[in-house]
Amino acid sequence: MTQNDSRKSRIDDGVRKQKIMQLLTISAAQLEHAMQAGEDATATLTGSFLEMLEDLQTLSGHLHLLQDSEPGQRALRHCTSATNHIHQAVTACQHFDRLQQRLEHVLLGLQYMLQLLECPADQHQAGKWKKLQEELRSRYTMESEKIMFDAILQGKSIAQAIEQAASQGPADSGNNKIELF
């Protein structure tokens, strides 16, 4: 390869920045599209589960009239078991809602970064990057997100940041903070 060929294969800064912005925009669009589809599916599932719970409560009320018989007792046990399974499913949907929140924060970060990259003068101002970081962190709703954010800014790896959030943060990804409707 000659020196002239090497120059032709290099991308100048303007084209490179344009390509970076295109890839970030593609990532943001894909993320937003996936989130919308997931949100619609979760809303449908949650609504269906809640309707099933109402039906089971009505059925359970009718079965209590038959609780003195063996078939009535069996039916009540199955009704109780189904109700417990539906509560677990609703809880899983609520965990998915937390995932949606986290993905919304990732998308917001991509969008803010794209805005900053669109203005060449802003890209080189440390104050603009600091403001971007502060804005992103202020939008986080879960303590684990803030812990991971801070850990990454302190130079920790992704794995270390996740581990730190899991060990130091409240169990905001666990079952103890999920409430049934």
C-alpha positions in Angstrom: 0.0 0.0 0.0 1.4 3.3 -1.0 1.2 6.5 1.0 -1.4 7.8 -1.4 -3.6 4.7 -0.9 -3.3 5.1 2.9 -4.6 8.7 2.6 -7.6 7.6 0.5 -8.5 4.9 3.1 -8.6 7.3 6.0 -11.8 9.1 6.9 -11.5 12.8 7.7 -12.8 14.1 11.0 -16.0 15.4 9.5 -17.0 12.2 7.9 -15.9 10.2 11.0 -18.1 12.3 13.2 -21.0 12.0 10.8 -20.6 8.2 10.8 -20.5 8.1 14.6 -23.6 10.2 14.8 -25.4 8.0 12.2 -24.5 4.9 14.3 -25.6 6.5 17.5 -28.9 7.6 15.9 -29.5 4.0 14.5 -28.9 2.6 18.0 -31.3 5.2 19.6 -34.0 4.4 17.0 -33.6 0.7 17.4 -33.8 1.0 21.2 -36.8 3.3 21.1 -38.6 0.9 18.6 -37.9 -2.1 20.8 -39.1 -0.3 23.9 -42.4 0.7 22.3 -43.1 -2.9 21.3 -42.1 -4.2 24.8 -44.3 -1.6 26.5 -47.3 -2.5 24.4 -46.9 -6.2 25.1 -46.4 -5.6 28.8 -49.5 -3.5 29.1 -51.5 -6.2 27.3 -50.2 -8.9 29.6 -50.7 -6.9 32.7 -54.2 -6.0 31.8 -55.0 -9.6 30.9 -53.6 -10.9 34.2 -55.6 -8.4 36.2 -58.8 -9.4 34.4 -58.0 -13.1 35.2 -57.5 -12.1 38.9 -60.9 -10.5 38.9 -62.5 -13.6 37.3 -60.7 -15.9 39.8 -61.9 -13.8 42.7 -65.5 -14.1 41.5 -65.0 -17.8 40.9 -63.5 -18.2 44.4 -66.6 -16.5 45.9 -68.8 -19.0 44.2 -66.6 -21.9 45.2 -66.8 -20.9 48.9 -70.4 -22.0 48.7 -69.2 -25.5 47.8 -66.3 -25.6 50.2 -67.9 -28.4 52.3 -67.5 -30.8 49.5 -64.3 -32.5 48.3 -64.6 -31.2 44.7 -65.3 -27.7 46.1 -62.2 -27.8 48.3 -60.1 -29.0 45.3 -61.5 -26.3 43.1 -60.7 -23.6 45.7 -57.1 -24.9 46.0 -56.7 -24.7 42.2 -58.2 -21.2 42.3 -55.8 -20.1 45.0 -52.8 -21.6 43.1 -53.8 -19.9 39.9 -54.2 -16.6 41.8 -50.6 -17.0 43.1 -49.3 -17.7 39.7 -51.0 -14.6 38.3 -49.5 -12.5 41.1 -46.1 -13.8 40.1 -46.7 -13.0 36.5 -47.8 -9.4 37.4 -44.7 -9.0 39.5 -42.6 -10.1 36.5 -44.3 -7.5 34.3 -43.4 -4.9 36.9 -39.8 -6.0 36.7 -40.0 -5.5 33.0 -41.3 -2.0 33.7 -38.1 -1.3 35.6 -36.1 -2.6 32.6 -38.1 -0.2 30.4 -37.2 2.7 32.7 -33.5 1.8 32.5 -33.7 1.6 28.7 -35.4 5.0 28.6 -32.5 6.4 30.5 -30.0 4.8 28.0 -32.0 6.3 25.1 -32.0 9.7 26.8 -28.3 9.5 27.2 -27.8 8.7 23.5 -30.1 11.5 22.5 -28.3 14.0 24.7 -24.9 12.9 23.4 -26.1 13.3 19.8 -27.3 16.8 20.6 -23.9 17.6 22.0 -22.0 16.1 19.1 -24.1 18.0 16.6 -22.5 21.3 17.7 -18.8 21.2 17.0 -18.0 24.1 19.3 -19.7 22.3 22.3 -17.8 19.1 21.8 -14.6 20.6 23.1 -16.1 22.4 26.1 -15.6 20.4 29.3 -18.5 22.3 30.9 -20.9 21.0 28.3 -19.8 17.4 29.0 -20.1 18.0 32.8 -23.6 19.4 32.3 -24.6 16.4 30.2 -23.3 14.1 32.9 -25.2 16.0 35.6 -28.4 16.0 33.6 -28.2 12.3 32.9 -27.5 11.4 36.5 -30.4 13.6 37.8 -32.8 11.6 35.6 -32.0 8.3 37.1 -34.8 7.0 39.4 -33.1 3.9 40.8 -30.2 4.1 43.2 -28.4 1.2 41.4 -28.3 3.4 38.2 -26.7 6.2 40.1 -24.1 3.9 41.7 -23.2 2.4 38.3 -23.0 5.9 36.8 -20.6 7.1 39.5 -18.5 4.0 39.3 -18.0 4.3 35.5 -17.0 8.0 35.9 -14.5 6.8 38.6 -12.9 4.7 35.9 -14.3 1.3 36.9 -15.1 -1.3 34.3 -18.7 -2.2 33.4 -18.5 -5.5 35.4 -17.1 -3.6 38.4 -19.8 -1.0 38.2 -22.5 -3.6 38.1 -21.0 -5.5 40.9 -20.7 -2.4 43.0 -24.4 -1.4 42.3 -25.5 -4.9 43.3 -23.5 -5.0 46.5 -24.1 -1.4 47.7 -27.4 -0.3 46.4 -30.8 -1.2 47.8 -32.4 -4.2 46.2 -34.3 -2.1 43.7 -34.1 -4.9 41.3 -35.4 -7.4 43.8 -38.9 -8.5 44.8 -39.1 -6.4 48.0 -40.1 -3.2 46.3 -42.6 -4.5 43.8 -46.2 -3.8 44.6 -49.1 -5.6 43.2 -52.0 -3.5 41.8 
